[in-house]
Amino acid sequence: MSEPVVPTSTTDANGDRFAPYRGLAARFPDEVLTRATVTDIDLSDGAGTLALLVLDNDAGPRRPTTLGPNSLIGIGQVLEAQAERAHRGEITAVAITGKAGFLVAGADLGTINRLTDPQDGVLLGRLGHEVYNGLSDFPVPSFAFINGVALGGGLEIALAANYRTVSSAAKGLGLPEAFIGLVPGWGGVWKTPRLTGPKDALTVMIKNPLANNRNIDGRTAYRIGLADAVFDPAADPADTAVFIEASTAWAARILTGDAGTVAALEQHRDRDHSDQAWDEAIAEGQAIVAAKTGGYVPAPAKAMELFAAGRHWTREESAAAEAAALGELMLTPEFAHTVYAFLDVVQKRSKKPAGAPSPELARPVQKVGVVGAGLMAGQLALVFAQRLNVPVVLTDVDQARVDRGVGHVHGQVETLVAKGKLSAEQGGQLKALVTGSVSKDVYADADLVIEAVFEEMGVKKAVLAEVEAVVRPGCILATNTSSLSVTEMASGLEHPERLVGFHFFNPVAVMPLVEIVRGPATTDAVLATAFATARGLGKTAVLVQDAAAFVVNRILLRMLGEVQHSFDQGTDATVADHALDPMALPMTPFTLLSMVGIPVAQHVTESLNTAFGDERFPVSKNLQSLIDAGITSLWAKGEDGQEAIPSETLAVLEFGDSPETDEGLLIRVQDALAQEIGLMLDEGVVADAEDIDLCMILGAGWPMHLGGITPYLDQVGASERVNGRRFHA
């Protein structure tokens, strides 16, 4: 790319640095302002006075602080006033932190999405740099105390400070711009690799956003160098005083030149910035972007372009390029689609789940049982214990399986401790919460018992009946079934009203969706408790009716089935597996099939076939042949590193003589998805199309840049081709 044009000073004749941006800000009088209030703190050891800026939008504890043009100008003016105090010798340092739970959650996407001129995007980018440079170039040392969520521009404001501390309890830290259709445009592209080294910067900027928008926590931020010190907060998340006190004490030691603190800081900041590290990070990032997007999504490629070129740029050169990129990307369809998917679906729809009873009906859950001790059961046990901080007991048919299951959970905890995500003390406490037994009598005092046994109706009904015989009357029974009828399971219970479907997605710790399935007798109290429990686990719950495979698996299996049927009919394997590449899905169909497991996919398809027939859900003879032959994946890498179907796999397969083109198969899949979703809405499986979108985004990693699956099907015309109407007006 060409060398960026470095902007000259923006100060007007009256000395107003923000004059060029006031017209932009004036167009958003409804912006929810994030303001900086200043408190002076007398530091210990004679270190002087620190001016602490607390960012708050005065909108209560649940509404995150965000940054639009008016907020940025206001913060910039406060920093200017504090800089004047520093010049007068009134303060020896400045620090910035946030309200309880948040530093800043990022830029105000609702504001950004209303921009219509590329130059507005450039101006907004330059404004962010103007404000943040005021913190970087402050006349006395500047600090950021990262007390909670710090995403995008919210993390970049911390990166602008000279020094950073972070709370060990902070979650939701990252630079998600490549995921939402932008680039880290307020300094993150340039500053992150200079703090962490290029390899860890690549993880924060590219790997995590393209891994379904994964974020990091406070301990990880410290480990990779985004923060210089990590401190534990108070037990009460709303109490920031303990963390601020520890941070200001550390700041005082920095200011007075405490030898131990300074030496530890220098050692911690020693990162690999070698040419080799840069070369490897750039090559890896380019490969990830190509594999994940196939060139169909502009933002990740642009972020990678800036990352690579910024290696040799000055801060000002990178700032100019970042602002130009924002101006370009803010007007792309992909960004507009992402804003709808993120704000209207993931943020708004998830907070008010359709059909959920009043939260006041929910019962407390103080002990959880998990029936089964396999890998899925172990994942469930760990997330219940870690997020709810309650005892969890696993059971299985023999002691060896129980010991293996509990041991696996404890091993996962030890891994979290080794990675610095938990302290040794926290790890010990968490392991103590997870125990096992061969007797279901341990569930006698449980409040919720969830089964995670083999996906076969007879097995599940028998297990639930055994559990019902020992639990107390108020205990809720839950099934983690991915496709079977909750109604049928309830038919064998004396009290079917206590049963609810509670379908998690794999891996449990990562995937944010839970499909909550209401049976015909499920009470409001049971349903409310399920929703409250999901919230406590940090999951988004969607109410679905009891229909085969519910939402996500039904849609995915319809998609996989169309591709598999085309392949069985003679379509070339590469054509079949890559026909959907223009969607830039998280993985190709055959890769997804291998990850899910061919036997699992076939089992769910058989359930769907029983419910809906051969026309929409044919059972593939070729998949059954692979299962019978013990073959777990269609593709295998040859000696040249290229994927191909091994000859022994081809030998068990039979093909028709009706191949399709990639374009024809793509249209076929689009139409099939439009048909299936239309039928699901007609059947009342969920309340509205937005619930389908929410399920697919959070449960299947449906790309945000497509705006959700139903807007995508509208955009490509499938909705009208098949159903005669759009899903959205």
Disulfide bonds with the S-S distance in Angstrom:
none
